[in-house]
């Protein structure tokens, strides 16, 4: 008689693939983002219980071992680690990686028909996390990548649970990772560049979740960008390296836009070479349209320092370049819309409220579409607002609704329209099912929308009041929205 192996979970048995038997979930199930039922590795003793006894044997067994059940509403990946909350130092990197994937990749809002590679090209923030199981399998205990993965997982758990014992371990892991990273960067012959890039990317997310300083995440993003630039685009055409590049590309561009500093991503080779073997997703095509924005923002700042009478030609040149980007963004959105048989978004119900003020919420078919659209709108807002400023239209005149219709009116109205659309989309991103990914992916477009409404409208207008109500919801999820001084 042939007995079933107790070291193989049922999903791996069904797929007829090897199972490494790790607990509480095998690496194979983590890679496929599927719940792992685990393995029965202990002998089970059945004890007769009198009919009158109603005590739950499982609960009694857990209480004797000092284990508390995971809170209701907590996903299985997170719950498995929370069961051992007081013993985090023994939690494996695989367990904590499962927590990160569970919170940063909204599986319920991603269409299952899409391939993993396509998904990794379309989500912002952390879609590349599902490429890490392959990398950490090759790492030794205590290595740089494992430490950064542990730091990220512990940061998420600390953010949710606010436990001091967890935070102390998070800080120890973070300090250890930074020490190892400093030593790694000093090596001239680093043969583990993929692991190094992935490690810094993990620290970036950890900083976004639980900041250690106001600009800590910016330092990590710039470090990743500099390493990628030095390595060159040829190294990001296939396999894990390609997934890391397309997954982190949005954050590099967003940081460059916020700092108004040019980035290597605008170079032609970085828009073509990494996609020689993998056709870019709509989101990646959108990023290519906007890649030159940081450079134009820097030029805009330089032009503003020159007296208007001495910079007519320069202002016109920058305005024409911004107009070209705006046309490309509009063409991208039209092409994206034509690729769908159904609407890209639709009104759902009343969303964010502030007193008697409320707005109609937009809903989307999935997180990929929602993410691409709000970033497209944010990029268009930036272009239109900068064109207005270059033309001396820094603020919409009061009572602009009475102006004659025409090209000027359309330019004036555009930034406010797109800003309101982004605000109407926040209900979708701040939904509980979107977990950490929702607010993390939406905070940049919303910040652009909020700054624009402050620029064009009165501070006490209904739209600004709604924004402040949305900011409260961001704060409740642990994310602070602060207008930058550059807008």
SULNORLIN-V681042 format. One record per pair of residues at least 12 apart in sequence whose C-alpha atoms are under 7 Angstrom apart, sorted by the first residue. I is the first residue (numbers start at 1). GAP is how many residues later the second one is. Records with the same first field share a line. If there is no record, write none. Layout:
BEGIN
I = GAP + GAP
END
This chain:
BEGIN
6 = 33 + 34 + 35
7 = 14 + 32
8 = 13 + 31
9 = 27 + 28 + 29 + 30
23 = 15
24 = 14 + 56
25 = 13
27 = 106
30 = 68
31 = 99 + 102
67 = 16 + 17
68 = 15
69 = 14
70 = 12 + 13
77 = 21 + 22 + 25
78 = 21
81 = 14
88 = 78
93 = 53 + 56 + 57
96 = 53 + 54 + 57
97 = 52 + 56
99 = 54
100 = 52 + 53
101 = 28 + 29
103 = 332 + 333 + 334
104 = 22 + 332 + 333
105 = 21 + 22 + 332
106 = 328 + 331
109 = 257 + 258
110 = 256 + 257 + 258
111 = 255
117 = 126
118 = 163
120 = 123 + 127
121 = 125 + 126 + 160 + 162 + 163
122 = 159 + 161 + 162 + 246
123 = 245 + 248
124 = 123 + 126 + 317
125 = 123 + 126 + 316
126 = 121
127 = 120
128 = 115 + 116 + 119
131 = 109
135 = 60
144 = 33 + 36 + 37 + 55
145 = 50 + 54
147 = 26 + 30
148 = 26 + 29 + 51 + 54 + 55
149 = 53
150 = 23
151 = 19 + 22 + 23 + 55
152 = 50 + 51 + 53 + 54
154 = 12 + 16
155 = 15 + 51 + 54 + 55
156 = 53
159 = 51
194 = 47
197 = 27
200 = 20 + 24
201 = 23
204 = 13 + 16 + 17
218 = 37
221 = 31
225 = 27
229 = 35
233 = 36 + 37 + 40 + 41
234 = 39 + 40
236 = 38
237 = 36 + 37 + 38 + 39 + 40
238 = 39
242 = 32
250 = 37
253 = 38
256 = 38
257 = 36 + 37
260 = 34 + 35 + 37 + 38
261 = 33 + 34 + 37
262 = 32 + 33
265 = 26
266 = 25 + 26
271 = 17
283 = 89
286 = 46
289 = 36 + 39 + 40
290 = 35 + 89
296 = 22
300 = 18
303 = 12
315 = 75
319 = 68 + 71
322 = 61 + 65
326 = 54 + 57
329 = 47 + 51
344 = 20 + 21 + 25
345 = 17 + 18 + 19 + 20
346 = 16 + 17 + 18
347 = 13 + 14 + 15 + 16
348 = 12 + 13 + 14 + 15
349 = 12
351 = 76
352 = 114 + 117 + 118
353 = 113 + 116
354 = 111 + 112 + 115
357 = 105 + 109
358 = 108
359 = 65
360 = 64
361 = 63 + 64 + 66
362 = 62 + 63
363 = 62 + 65
374 = 48 + 71
375 = 70
377 = 41
378 = 67 + 70 + 71
381 = 34 + 37
384 = 27 + 31
385 = 30
395 = 60 + 61
396 = 16 + 60
415 = 37
416 = 36 + 37
419 = 30 + 33 + 34
422 = 23 + 24 + 27
423 = 23 + 44
429 = 13
439 = 35
447 = 34 + 36
450 = 17
451 = 32 + 36
END
